[in-house]
Amino acid sequence: MAGSENQKFCLQEVLDSFQLCLSPNKEVYVEHYVAGWRGLVKFLNSLGSVFGFISKDAVSKIQILVNFLNSENGSQYATVQSMVKFELDNKLVDVDKKGICPESGCRTLLRLHRALRWLELFLECLRTSKEDDKTSVMCREAYNESLAQHHPWVVRKAAGMAFFALPGRPTFFEVMNVGPPEQVVAILGKAVPLISEVYLITEELYLKHNLLDLP
Ligand code: 1PX
């Protein structure tokens, strides 16, 4: 992934990755899931260094998953379903909250999964927003309804400060790099249901295996 976070963002690329994410039998490919996140990190990086602490955390989680994919057990990490099975079967997940396996694939992906819910809410808000609506307000509302519930006070505070630095809707749409606002709205209309489907499949899988509270 050398340097890929520094290239120019394009919303279409993220849409493509999430489109490739689902297998015919609705399993979630880890490779495309992390590619989608890499694209989003590019977007975040292009907004400036105020967001550095957020993109740094996302990059480190992406890297943990990429390392699993490239390891000798890589094939077990091909889909989220196979990863969950492999890590549970081999007792690689901290299900008893004893502080073992602090960097399992399951707990790492769970952090991105929670962030995906924020993304879904935020993008849906953006899609239906009007020209003078504030991105910072949309972002905060989506955050409070999702990720914030999993973050300690200090992280919530830092995130809240960063939201003030978000550019207005017109600049935001420009950075998405897919053409005029109508085009952005059209692509968001395709992206949101896809992201929502990937989120729901993962949520149900984690719920079934009681993994939604992994430390
Ligand atoms: C098309 C435009 C969409 C905009 C894309 C922006 C991409 C944002 C990427 C956010 C990735 C956030 C991952 C956070 C994972 C997390 O919850 N980590 C925490 C827990 O990890 P741990 O290993 O300790 O259990 C960690 O404490 C996080 C620290 C960093 C702060 C995270 C704040 C998240 C705010 C999310 C909103 C991003 C605002 C960007 C606006 C465009």
Residues whose N, C-alpha, C, O or C-beta is under 5 A from the ligand:
A	BS01	1PX	L40 V41 F43 L44 F53 I54 D57 A58 R111 A115 V155 A159
